[in-house]
Amino acid sequence: MISTTSTIVSGARNTALAFILRLGGRLPFLLIAGWLYGVSPMGRFAYATWAAELVGVLATVGLRHGLTAHLTAALDKNRAACEGLALGLVAALFSALVLMKHPGLMFPYGARSIGERLFPLIIIALVASDILLVSLAYTHNLKPQITARALVEPWVLTIFALGFAYTRYKADGLLIAYVLSQLAATAVFVQAFRASFKPVMVSVADVFRLMMNSLTLWAADAVELGQRRVDVLILGQLATPHAVGLYYTAFQVATLVQKMRLSVEPIMAPVMAKLTQDQDKKAAAIQLDQVRFWLFSIQLGIVLALATQAHVIMGLIGPSFAEGAIVMILMLVAELLWGSFGIAEIPLLYATPHRNLLIGFAAIVLETSVALVLVPRYGAMGAAIALISAFALAAIWKTLATAKLLGAKPHFQRFIWPLIAGALGLLVSLSVSHFVNDLSGAILSLLCFIGFYAGTLWFLGYNAEDKQLFRRLT
């Protein structure tokens, strides 16, 4: 138990650092894109990159989770890692060629340049990065993730988006900057992979066997991503680029909460895979409860802090973006549900993947139904409500299913303290905003909220073990 807790603490430390670095890189990009490019160009960019990332996850053929199990069972770790990389690259190349043949799938408003027609090739880099990250996470090496995802990728994107805004390539500036950022991030992962694994030749038969073994997890990945992208697909088809641009901007702010879970998940997956394999359900339940509480307490604070200043944050990105404040708040709530409670799916992925698949499929059906009804009338707000509906259903169902699997009820009693801390912080924050309603007031309000939230949680909500965790984080 001590070793697994130490492993997760290490992952949590990396999460905190990655969050700060990503925040520093993502916000300048949003400001540049909002003020120099505008809402509609961001909408075109958003749909294309979301489509690329959707196909990229599908092209990993379930290896985001399946490769962890494959590495755990394999005697030759080098060969197992190379088999996963080979499978992903073949699937990515095939997917990219299909999208190049049918560019309308990525650009529903029309592909206007040769750059847009070649853009699907970036899927190869996206898939390589995901698979290399899984292999590195298996060795508990998450430093390349911080370097690539939280430092290199956002800052390369920001710098080149700024540069291309003043050239004749401005029409494709955001897409070119995105391609360069992903290539730079992939280069970081490749360098780290070569230091941890020895490249070896793999056989077609072994790669095919790995693909067949990963199909169930591939379906789970497809369903999970469907929950995160069906709203975007419907929005892109039934709404304007302006609505997609607002949704993308709100998503980019909310994704700061999402990355908290995404940074913990790679280190949680090997731990849960091993505990599940060893049939140590009690230890798995304890670890899950700890991580769920830690995630909730951190994510709730971030959600409330950002939500109280939603109008200011969206307005800073550009005058036309302020109308998306409510969309941003809704997406923050969705990410809180997906992060703190949706993490219960990790044991299900390895123990009962078919049940996890069923839950995800039901959530997609609900999300699609809600989106088809609300998007034509409410645009981006309708898509956000559909996302919350899906995440709420999936989170509740997966939490109950995991509790039954592990034979232990989840302990939510401690969750009352983050809620009390949030209420006190909001009361103080709103009081400050009432008397000082300019930008300086917004900053002071935000600082007051953070102070009261953190202080209340530290003295009333955290026990000795939690405090020990955060001392080790620093």
C-alpha positions as CSV (number, residue, x, y, z in Angstrom):
1,M,0.0,0.0,0.0
2,I,2.8,2.4,0.8
3,S,4.5,1.8,-2.5
4,T,1.4,2.4,-4.5
5,T,0.6,5.5,-2.5
6,S,4.1,6.8,-3.1
7,T,3.6,6.2,-6.8
8,I,0.3,8.1,-6.9
9,V,1.9,10.9,-4.8
10,S,4.6,11.2,-7.5
11,G,1.9,11.4,-10.1
12,A,0.0,14.0,-8.2
13,R,3.2,16.2,-7.9
14,N,3.6,15.9,-11.6
15,T,-0.1,16.8,-12.0
16,A,0.3,20.0,-10.0
17,L,3.4,21.1,-11.9
18,A,1.8,20.2,-15.3
19,F,-1.3,22.2,-14.4
20,I,0.6,25.4,-13.6
21,L,2.7,25.1,-16.8
22,R,-0.2,24.3,-19.0
23,L,-2.2,27.2,-17.6
24,G,0.7,29.5,-18.4
25,G,0.9,28.3,-22.0
26,R,-2.8,27.9,-22.9
27,L,-4.2,31.2,-21.8
28,P,-1.8,33.3,-24.0
29,F,-2.8,31.1,-27.0
30,L,-6.5,31.8,-26.3
31,L,-5.8,35.5,-26.1
32,I,-3.9,35.5,-29.3
33,A,-6.4,33.4,-31.2
34,G,-9.4,35.4,-29.8
35,W,-8.0,38.9,-30.5
36,L,-6.0,38.3,-33.7
37,Y,-8.0,35.5,-35.4
38,G,-11.6,35.8,-34.2
39,V,-14.4,33.5,-33.2
40,S,-15.3,31.9,-36.6
41,P,-11.6,31.0,-37.5
42,M,-11.3,29.5,-34.1
43,G,-14.4,27.5,-34.8
44,R,-12.9,26.0,-38.0
45,F,-9.7,25.3,-36.2
46,A,-11.5,23.7,-33.3
47,Y,-13.6,21.3,-35.4
48,A,-10.6,20.2,-37.4
49,T,-8.4,19.6,-34.4
50,W,-11.2,17.9,-32.5
51,A,-11.8,15.6,-35.5
52,A,-8.0,14.8,-35.7
53,E,-7.9,14.0,-32.0
54,L,-11.0,11.8,-32.2
55,V,-9.6,9.8,-35.0
56,G,-6.2,9.7,-33.3
57,V,-7.7,8.1,-30.2
58,L,-9.5,5.6,-32.3
59,A,-6.3,4.8,-34.2
60,T,-4.6,3.8,-30.9
61,V,-6.7,0.7,-31.2
62,G,-7.3,0.6,-27.4
63,L,-3.6,0.8,-26.6
64,R,-4.1,3.8,-24.2
65,H,-5.2,1.2,-21.7
66,G,-4.4,-2.1,-23.5
67,L,-0.7,-1.5,-23.7
68,T,-0.4,-1.2,-20.0
69,A,-1.9,-4.6,-19.5
70,H,0.3,-5.9,-22.4
71,L,3.5,-4.5,-20.7
72,T,2.4,-5.9,-17.3
73,A,2.1,-9.5,-18.7
74,A,5.1,-9.4,-21.1
75,L,8.5,-10.7,-20.2
76,D,10.2,-8.7,-22.9
77,K,9.1,-5.1,-22.2
78,N,11.1,-3.7,-25.1
79,R,9.4,-5.9,-27.6
80,A,5.9,-5.3,-26.0
81,A,6.4,-1.5,-26.2
82,C,7.6,-1.6,-29.9
83,E,4.6,-3.9,-30.8
84,G,2.3,-1.2,-29.4
85,L,4.0,1.6,-31.3
86,A,4.0,-0.4,-34.6
87,L,0.3,-1.2,-34.3
88,G,-0.6,2.5,-33.6
89,L,1.5,3.9,-36.4
90,V,-0.1,1.5,-39.0
91,A,-3.6,2.4,-37.8
92,A,-2.7,6.1,-37.7
93,L,-1.4,6.1,-41.3
94,F,-4.5,4.3,-42.6
95,S,-6.8,6.8,-40.8
96,A,-4.9,9.8,-42.1
97,L,-5.2,8.6,-45.7
98,V,-8.9,8.1,-45.3
99,L,-9.4,11.6,-44.0
100,M,-7.2,13.0,-46.8
101,K,-9.5,11.3,-49.3
102,H,-12.6,12.7,-47.5
103,P,-11.6,16.2,-46.2
104,G,-15.2,17.2,-45.5
105,L,-15.1,15.0,-42.4
106,M,-12.6,17.4,-40.8
107,F,-13.7,20.6,-42.5
108,P,-17.5,20.6,-42.8
109,Y,-17.4,24.2,-44.0
110,G,-15.1,23.2,-46.9
111,A,-11.3,22.5,-47.1
112,R,-9.9,25.7,-48.7
113,S,-6.1,25.0,-49.0
114,I,-3.6,22.3,-49.6
115,G,-2.5,22.7,-46.0
116,E,-6.0,21.7,-44.8
117,R,-6.0,18.7,-47.1
118,L,-2.7,17.5,-45.7
119,F,-3.7,18.3,-42.1
120,P,-4.9,14.7,-41.4
121,L,-1.3,13.5,-41.4
122,I,-0.9,15.0,-37.9
123,I,-2.9,12.0,-36.7
124,I,0.4,10.0,-36.9
125,A,2.1,12.3,-34.4
126,L,-1.0,12.3,-32.1
127,V,-1.1,8.5,-32.0
128,A,2.7,8.1,-31.5
129,S,2.6,10.6,-28.6
130,D,-0.3,8.7,-26.9
131,I,1.4,5.3,-27.2
132,L,4.8,6.5,-26.2
133,L,3.2,8.2,-23.1
134,V,1.6,5.0,-22.0
135,S,4.9,3.1,-22.3
136,L,6.7,5.8,-20.3
137,A,4.0,5.9,-17.7
138,Y,4.4,2.1,-17.2
139,T,8.0,2.9,-16.0
140,H,6.5,5.7,-13.8
141,N,8.4,8.2,-15.8
142,L,6.0,11.2,-16.3
143,K,8.6,13.9,-16.7
144,P,8.4,13.8,-20.5
145,Q,4.6,14.3,-20.1
146,I,5.2,17.5,-18.2
147,T,7.8,18.7,-20.7
148,A,5.8,17.8,-23.8
149,R,2.2,18.4,-22.9
150,A,2.5,21.2,-20.4
151,L,5.5,23.1,-21.7
152,V,6.5,22.4,-25.3
153,E,3.1,21.8,-26.8
154,P,1.2,24.9,-25.5
155,W,4.1,27.3,-25.9
156,V,5.0,26.2,-29.4
157,L,1.4,26.6,-30.3
158,T,1.2,30.1,-28.8
159,I,4.4,31.4,-30.3
160,F,3.7,30.2,-33.8
161,A,0.0,31.3,-33.7
162,L,1.3,34.8,-32.9
163,G,3.9,34.7,-35.6
164,F,1.6,33.5,-38.4
165,A,-1.0,36.1,-37.5
166,Y,1.1,38.7,-39.2
167,T,2.0,36.8,-42.4
168,R,0.2,35.9,-45.6
169,Y,-0.4,32.4,-44.1
170,K,-2.8,33.8,-41.4
171,A,-5.7,31.8,-42.9
172,D,-4.0,28.6,-42.0
173,G,-1.9,30.0,-39.1
174,L,-3.7,28.3,-36.3
175,L,-3.6,24.9,-38.0
176,I,0.1,25.3,-38.9
177,A,0.9,26.2,-35.3
178,Y,-1.0,23.2,-34.0
179,V,0.9,20.9,-36.3
180,L,4.3,22.3,-35.2
181,S,3.3,22.0,-31.5
182,Q,2.3,18.3,-31.9
183,L,5.5,17.5,-33.8
184,A,7.6,19.2,-31.1
185,A,5.7,17.3,-28.3
186,T,6.2,14.0,-30.2
187,A,9.9,14.6,-30.5
188,V,10.1,14.9,-26.7
189,F,8.3,11.6,-26.2
190,V,10.5,9.8,-28.8
191,Q,13.7,11.0,-27.1
192,A,12.4,9.7,-23.7
193,F,11.2,6.4,-25.2
194,R,14.6,5.7,-26.7
195,A,16.2,6.3,-23.3
196,S,13.8,3.8,-21.6
197,F,13.3,1.1,-24.2
198,K,15.5,-0.6,-26.7
199,P,14.0,-0.6,-30.3
200,V,13.6,-4.2,-31.5
201,M,12.0,-5.8,-34.6
202,V,8.5,-7.1,-34.2
203,S,6.5,-9.7,-36.0
204,V,3.3,-9.1,-37.9
205,A,1.7,-12.0,-36.1
206,D,2.5,-10.6,-32.6
207,V,1.2,-7.1,-33.6
208,F,-2.0,-8.6,-35.0
209,R,-2.5,-10.6,-31.7
210,L,-2.0,-7.4,-29.7
211,M,-4.7,-5.7,-31.8
212,M,-7.2,-8.5,-31.3
213,N,-6.5,-8.5,-27.5
214,S,-7.1,-4.7,-27.4
215,L,-10.3,-4.6,-29.3
216,T,-12.5,-4.5,-26.2
217,L,-10.5,-1.7,-24.8
218,W,-10.6,0.0,-28.2
219,A,-14.3,-0.1,-28.1
220,A,-14.2,1.4,-24.5
221,D,-11.9,4.2,-25.8
222,A,-14.2,4.8,-28.7
223,V,-17.3,5.1,-26.4
224,E,-15.5,7.3,-23.9
225,L,-14.3,9.6,-26.7
226,G,-17.8,9.5,-28.2
227,Q,-19.1,11.1,-24.9
228,R,-16.5,13.9,-25.3
229,R,-17.0,14.5,-29.0
230,V,-20.5,13.7,-30.1
231,D,-21.6,17.1,-28.8
232,V,-19.0,18.7,-31.0
233,L,-19.9,16.7,-34.1
234,I,-23.5,17.7,-33.7
235,L,-22.7,21.3,-33.0
236,G,-20.5,21.5,-36.1
237,Q,-23.2,20.1,-38.3
238,L,-26.2,22.0,-36.8
239,A,-24.6,25.3,-35.7
240,T,-22.3,28.0,-37.1
241,P,-18.5,28.3,-36.8
242,H,-19.2,31.1,-34.3
243,A,-21.0,28.7,-32.0
244,V,-18.2,26.1,-32.4
245,G,-15.6,28.8,-31.6
246,L,-17.4,29.8,-28.4
247,Y,-17.7,26.1,-27.4
248,Y,-14.0,25.5,-28.1
249,T,-12.9,28.5,-26.0
250,A,-15.0,27.4,-23.1
251,F,-13.7,23.9,-23.5
252,Q,-10.1,25.1,-23.4
253,V,-10.7,26.8,-20.1
254,A,-12.5,23.8,-18.7
255,T,-9.9,21.5,-19.9
256,L,-7.6,22.8,-17.2
257,V,-9.8,20.8,-14.9
258,Q,-9.8,17.9,-17.2
259,K,-6.0,17.7,-17.3
260,M,-6.0,17.0,-13.6
261,R,-7.5,13.6,-14.2
262,L,-5.6,13.0,-17.4
263,S,-2.4,13.6,-15.6
264,V,-3.3,11.2,-12.8
265,E,-4.8,8.5,-15.0
266,P,-1.5,7.2,-16.6
267,I,0.0,6.6,-13.2
268,M,-3.3,5.2,-11.8
269,A,-3.8,2.7,-14.7
270,P,-0.7,0.5,-13.9
271,V,-1.5,0.6,-10.2
272,M,-5.1,-0.5,-10.7
273,A,-4.0,-3.1,-13.4
274,K,-1.6,-4.7,-10.9
275,L,-4.1,-4.6,-8.0
276,T,-6.8,-6.1,-10.2
277,Q,-4.5,-8.8,-11.5
278,D,-3.5,-9.7,-7.9
279,Q,-7.2,-9.7,-6.9
280,D,-6.4,-7.2,-4.1
281,K,-9.8,-5.6,-4.1
282,K,-9.5,-4.0,-0.7
283,A,-6.3,-2.2,-1.7
284,A,-7.9,-1.1,-5.0
285,A,-10.9,0.3,-3.2
286,I,-8.8,2.3,-0.7
287,Q,-6.6,3.7,-3.4
288,L,-9.6,4.7,-5.5
289,D,-11.3,6.4,-2.6
290,Q,-8.1,8.4,-1.8
291,V,-7.5,9.5,-5.3
292,R,-11.2,10.4,-5.8
293,F,-11.2,12.6,-2.7
294,W,-7.9,14.3,-3.7
295,L,-9.1,15.0,-7.2
296,F,-12.5,16.3,-6.0
297,S,-11.0,18.7,-3.4
298,I,-8.6,20.1,-6.0
299,Q,-10.9,20.2,-9.0
300,L,-13.8,21.7,-7.0
301,G,-11.6,24.6,-6.0
302,I,-10.5,25.2,-9.6
303,V,-14.0,24.9,-10.9
304,L,-15.5,27.4,-8.4
305,A,-12.6,29.8,-8.8
306,L,-12.9,29.9,-12.6
307,A,-16.8,29.9,-12.6
308,T,-17.0,33.0,-10.4
309,Q,-14.9,34.9,-13.0
310,A,-16.3,33.2,-16.1
311,H,-17.6,36.4,-17.7
312,V,-14.2,38.2,-17.1
313,I,-12.2,35.2,-18.4
314,M,-14.2,34.8,-21.6
315,G,-14.3,38.6,-22.1
316,L,-10.5,38.8,-21.9
317,I,-10.2,36.4,-24.8
318,G,-12.2,38.8,-26.9
319,P,-15.3,41.0,-26.8
320,S,-17.3,38.4,-28.8
321,F,-16.5,35.6,-26.4
322,A,-18.1,37.0,-23.2
323,E,-21.5,35.6,-24.3
324,G,-20.0,32.1,-23.7
325,A,-19.6,32.5,-19.9
326,I,-22.6,30.3,-19.1
327,V,-21.2,27.6,-21.6
328,M,-17.9,27.7,-19.7
329,I,-19.6,27.2,-16.3
330,L,-21.6,24.3,-17.6
331,M,-18.4,22.7,-19.1
332,L,-16.6,23.2,-15.8
333,V,-19.3,21.2,-14.0
334,A,-19.1,18.5,-16.6
335,E,-15.3,18.2,-16.2
336,L,-15.7,18.0,-12.4
337,L,-18.1,15.0,-12.8
338,W,-15.9,13.3,-15.3
339,G,-12.7,13.8,-13.3
340,S,-13.7,13.1,-9.7
341,F,-16.3,10.5,-10.2
342,G,-15.7,9.1,-13.7
343,I,-12.3,7.9,-12.5
344,A,-14.2,4.9,-11.1
345,E,-14.0,3.4,-14.6
346,I,-10.3,2.5,-14.2
347,P,-10.9,-0.8,-12.3
348,L,-13.8,-1.6,-14.6
349,L,-11.6,-1.3,-17.7
350,Y,-9.5,-4.2,-16.5
351,A,-12.0,-6.3,-14.6
352,T,-15.3,-6.0,-16.5
353,P,-14.6,-4.1,-19.7
354,H,-17.9,-5.1,-21.3
355,R,-19.9,-3.5,-18.5
356,N,-17.9,-0.3,-18.8
357,L,-18.6,-0.4,-22.5
358,L,-22.4,-0.7,-21.9
359,I,-22.4,2.3,-19.5
360,G,-20.5,4.4,-22.0
361,F,-22.8,3.5,-24.8
362,A,-25.8,4.4,-22.8
363,A,-24.3,7.8,-22.0
364,I,-23.6,8.5,-25.7
365,V,-27.2,7.7,-26.5
366,L,-28.4,10.1,-23.9
367,E,-26.0,12.8,-25.0
368,T,-26.9,12.5,-28.6
369,S,-30.6,12.7,-27.9
370,V,-30.2,15.8,-25.7
371,A,-27.8,17.5,-28.2
372,L,-30.1,16.9,-31.2
373,V,-33.0,18.5,-29.3
374,L,-31.1,21.5,-27.7
375,V,-28.3,22.4,-30.1
376,P,-30.6,23.7,-32.9
377,R,-32.2,26.0,-30.4
378,Y,-29.5,26.9,-27.9
379,G,-26.3,26.3,-29.9
380,A,-23.2,25.9,-27.7
381,M,-25.2,26.0,-24.5
382,G,-27.3,23.0,-25.7
383,A,-24.1,21.1,-26.4
384,A,-22.8,21.8,-22.9
385,I,-26.0,20.6,-21.3
386,A,-25.8,17.4,-23.4
387,L,-22.3,16.8,-22.1
388,I,-23.3,17.3,-18.5
389,S,-26.1,14.8,-18.9
390,A,-23.8,12.1,-20.3
391,F,-21.1,12.6,-17.7
392,A,-23.6,12.6,-14.8
393,L,-25.1,9.3,-16.0
394,A,-21.8,7.7,-16.6
395,A,-20.2,8.9,-13.4
396,I,-23.1,7.6,-11.2
397,W,-23.4,4.3,-13.0
398,K,-19.6,3.6,-13.0
399,T,-19.3,4.5,-9.3
400,L,-22.0,2.1,-8.3
401,A,-20.6,-0.6,-10.6
402,T,-17.1,-0.2,-9.2
403,A,-18.4,-0.4,-5.7
404,K,-20.1,-3.7,-6.4
405,L,-17.0,-5.0,-8.2
406,L,-14.6,-4.2,-5.3
407,G,-17.1,-5.1,-2.6
408,A,-16.7,-1.8,-0.8
409,K,-19.0,1.2,-0.8
410,P,-17.4,4.5,-1.8
411,H,-16.8,6.9,1.1
412,F,-18.3,10.2,0.3
413,Q,-18.7,11.5,3.8
414,R,-15.5,13.5,3.5
415,F,-16.7,15.3,0.4
416,I,-18.8,17.5,2.6
417,W,-15.7,19.5,3.6
418,P,-14.7,20.6,0.1
419,L,-18.4,21.7,-0.4
420,I,-18.4,23.7,2.9
421,A,-15.0,25.2,2.0
422,G,-16.4,26.1,-1.5
423,A,-19.5,27.7,0.0
424,L,-17.5,29.9,2.4
425,G,-15.1,30.8,-0.3
426,L,-17.9,31.8,-2.7
427,L,-19.6,33.9,0.0
428,V,-16.4,35.9,0.6
429,S,-15.6,36.1,-3.1
430,L,-19.1,37.4,-4.1
431,S,-19.0,39.9,-1.2
432,V,-15.7,41.4,-2.6
433,S,-17.1,41.5,-6.1
434,H,-20.2,43.4,-4.9
435,F,-18.1,46.3,-3.6
436,V,-15.3,46.2,-6.3
437,N,-16.5,45.2,-9.7
438,D,-13.6,46.1,-12.0
439,L,-10.7,43.9,-13.1
440,S,-8.8,44.5,-9.9
441,G,-11.9,43.5,-8.0
442,A,-12.1,40.3,-10.0
443,I,-8.4,39.5,-9.1
444,L,-9.0,40.3,-5.4
445,S,-12.2,38.2,-5.4
446,L,-10.3,35.3,-6.9
447,L,-7.5,35.5,-4.3
448,C,-10.0,35.7,-1.4
449,F,-11.8,32.6,-2.7
450,I,-8.6,30.6,-3.0
451,G,-7.5,31.7,0.5
452,F,-10.7,30.8,2.2
453,Y,-11.2,27.6,0.3
454,A,-7.7,26.3,0.9
455,G,-7.7,27.4,4.5
456,T,-11.0,25.8,5.4
457,L,-10.1,22.6,3.6
458,W,-6.7,22.4,5.2
459,F,-7.9,22.9,8.8
460,L,-11.2,21.0,8.6
461,G,-11.3,18.7,5.6
462,Y,-7.8,17.1,5.4
463,N,-6.6,14.5,7.8
464,A,-3.0,13.8,8.7
465,E,-2.5,11.5,5.7
466,D,-3.8,14.2,3.3
467,K,-1.6,16.9,4.9
468,Q,1.4,14.5,4.6
469,L,0.5,14.1,0.9
470,F,0.5,17.9,0.2
471,R,3.7,18.4,2.2
472,R,5.4,15.8,0.0
473,L,4.0,17.5,-3.1
474,T,6.0,20.6,-2.1
